[in-house]
């Protein structure tokens, strides 16, 4: 393998990892309003 092929495979792995992280690892959003509806935390 030459240097250019190594760079292509590294870039491809980063792109696939980014897509997997973005679309498949959806975490539950945290509740931002934990202190109630009417509070002075805004």
N, CA, C and O atoms as a DFTB+ gen file, in Angstrom:
168 C
 N C O
     1  1       0.850      -1.199       0.000
     2  2       0.000       0.000       0.000
     3  2       0.881       1.243       0.000
     4  3       1.871       1.334       0.725
     5  1       0.495       2.168      -0.816
     6  2       1.258       3.405      -0.812
     7  2       0.610       4.421       0.126
     8  3      -0.435       4.155       0.721
     9  1       1.224       5.554       0.246
    10  2       0.795       6.568       1.214
    11  2      -0.586       7.111       0.884
    12  3      -1.373       7.382       1.791
    13  1      -0.892       7.273      -0.391
    14  2      -2.187       7.828      -0.787
    15  2      -3.333       6.877      -0.421
    16  3      -4.387       7.334       0.022
    17  1      -3.151       5.594      -0.595
    18  2      -4.188       4.634      -0.223
    19  2      -4.428       4.631       1.282
    20  3      -5.569       4.508       1.728
    21  1      -3.379       4.764       2.054
    22  2      -3.524       4.818       3.508
    23  2      -4.354       6.034       3.906
    24  3      -5.235       5.932       4.760
    25  1      -4.077       7.181       3.294
    26  2      -4.851       8.379       3.594
    27  2      -6.315       8.213       3.200
    28  3      -7.202       8.664       3.925
    29  1      -6.577       7.578       2.073
    30  2      -7.957       7.356       1.638
    31  2      -8.693       6.476       2.636
    32  3      -9.834       6.775       2.989
    33  1      -8.065       5.394       3.102
    34  2      -8.722       4.508       4.047
    35  2      -8.948       5.179       5.397
    36  3      -9.975       4.949       6.035
    37  1      -8.003       6.003       5.839
    38  2      -8.183       6.730       7.096
    39  2      -9.342       7.714       6.984
    40  3     -10.165       7.818       7.893
    41  1      -9.406       8.437       5.865
    42  2     -10.503       9.384       5.650
    43  2     -11.842       8.662       5.581
    44  3     -12.831       9.139       6.136
    45  1     -11.882       7.536       4.915
    46  2     -13.112       6.755       4.822
    47  2     -13.556       6.259       6.204
    48  3     -14.744       6.294       6.524
    49  1     -12.618       5.807       7.008
    50  2     -12.960       5.327       8.349
    51  2     -13.494       6.468       9.214
    52  3     -14.440       6.272       9.978
    53  1     -12.901       7.651       9.104
    54  2     -13.391       8.802       9.866
    55  2     -14.795       9.187       9.418
    56  3     -15.653       9.486      10.249
    57  1     -15.035       9.181       8.110
    58  2     -16.358       9.539       7.585
    59  2     -17.417       8.532       8.030
    60  3     -18.514       8.929       8.423
    61  1     -17.110       7.252       7.974
    62  2     -18.067       6.235       8.407
    63  2     -18.317       6.345       9.913
    64  3     -19.453       6.216      10.369
    65  1     -17.274       6.579      10.666
    66  2     -17.438       6.761      12.114
    67  2     -18.292       7.966      12.446
    68  3     -19.100       7.913      13.373
    69  1     -18.129       9.052      11.707
    70  2     -18.948      10.238      11.920
    71  2     -20.414       9.953      11.623
    72  3     -21.292      10.361      12.383
    73  1     -20.684       9.256      10.524
    74  2     -22.073       8.949      10.167
    75  2     -22.713       8.012      11.185
    76  3     -23.879       8.186      11.538
    77  1     -21.960       7.020      11.660
    78  2     -22.497       6.108      12.664
    79  2     -22.809       6.866      13.947
    80  3     -23.853       6.649      14.562
    81  1     -21.909       7.749      14.350
    82  2     -22.126       8.518      15.574
    83  2     -23.319       9.450      15.424
    84  3     -24.091       9.626      16.367
    85  1     -23.475      10.040      14.262
    86  2     -24.548      11.017      14.063
    87  2     -25.912      10.357      13.969
    88  3     -26.878      10.878      14.527
    89  1     -26.024       9.226      13.280
    90  2     -27.332       8.660      12.991
    91  2     -27.705       7.470      13.862
    92  3     -28.892       7.240      14.090
    93  1     -26.744       6.710      14.354
    94  2     -27.082       5.489      15.070
    95  2     -26.958       5.611      16.583
    96  3     -27.595       4.854      17.315
    97  1     -26.152       6.548      17.062
    98  2     -25.971       6.690      18.498
    99  2     -26.781       7.858      19.020
   100  3     -26.227       8.798      19.589
   101  1     -28.101       7.805      18.827
   102  2     -28.937       8.893      19.318
   103  2     -29.149       8.716      20.811
   104  3     -29.750       7.738      21.256
   105  1     -28.655       9.659      21.563
   106  2     -28.815       9.624      23.006
   107  2     -30.084      10.380      23.385
   108  3     -30.541      11.271      22.669
   109  1     -30.628      10.002      24.516
   110  2     -31.820      10.696      24.983
   111  2     -31.436      12.101      25.427
   112  3     -30.465      12.273      26.164
   113  1     -32.191      13.109      24.986
   114  2     -31.866      14.472      25.408
   115  2     -32.162      14.669      26.886
   116  3     -33.128      14.125      27.422
   117  1     -31.327      15.442      27.521
   118  2     -31.522      15.721      28.943
   119  2     -32.659      16.712      29.113
   120  3     -32.882      17.585      28.273
   121  1     -33.353      16.561      30.191
   122  2     -34.441      17.504      30.480
   123  2     -33.827      18.804      30.972
   124  3     -33.193      18.840      32.027
   125  1     -34.015      19.870      30.205
   126  2     -33.407      21.144      30.569
   127  2     -34.252      21.911      31.564
   128  3     -33.762      22.845      32.199
   129  1     -35.518      21.534      31.710
   130  2     -36.411      22.264      32.596
   131  2     -36.666      21.429      33.844
   132  3     -37.803      21.042      34.116
   133  1     -35.614      21.154      34.596
   134  2     -35.745      20.270      35.749
   135  2     -36.219      21.002      36.995
   136  3     -36.556      20.359      37.990
   137  1     -36.254      22.335      36.965
   138  2     -36.634      23.081      38.167
   139  2     -38.093      23.512      38.139
   140  3     -38.523      24.249      39.026
   141  1     -38.859      23.080      37.161
   142  2     -40.272      23.448      37.110
   143  2     -40.548      24.395      35.952
   144  3     -39.638      24.798      35.228
   145  1     -41.807      24.737      35.792
   146  2     -42.199      25.586      34.675
   147  2     -41.869      27.056      34.903
   148  3     -41.473      27.750      33.967
   149  1     -42.024      27.534      36.122
   150  2     -41.837      28.960      36.407
   151  2     -40.731      29.127      37.428
   152  3     -40.978      29.112      38.634
   153  1     -39.517      29.284      36.944
   154  2     -38.392      29.463      37.863
   155  2     -37.468      30.545      37.316
   156  3     -37.642      31.005      36.187
   157  1     -36.508      30.940      38.099
   158  2     -35.609      32.021      37.715
   159  2     -34.299      31.490      37.138
   160  3     -33.268      32.157      37.216
   161  1     -34.340      30.311      36.570
   162  2     -33.098      29.728      36.059
   163  2     -32.902      29.990      34.574
   164  3     -31.962      29.448      33.992
   165  1     -33.734      30.786      33.940
   166  2     -33.624      31.050      32.503
   167  2     -32.729      32.239      32.263
   168  3     -32.508      32.624      31.115
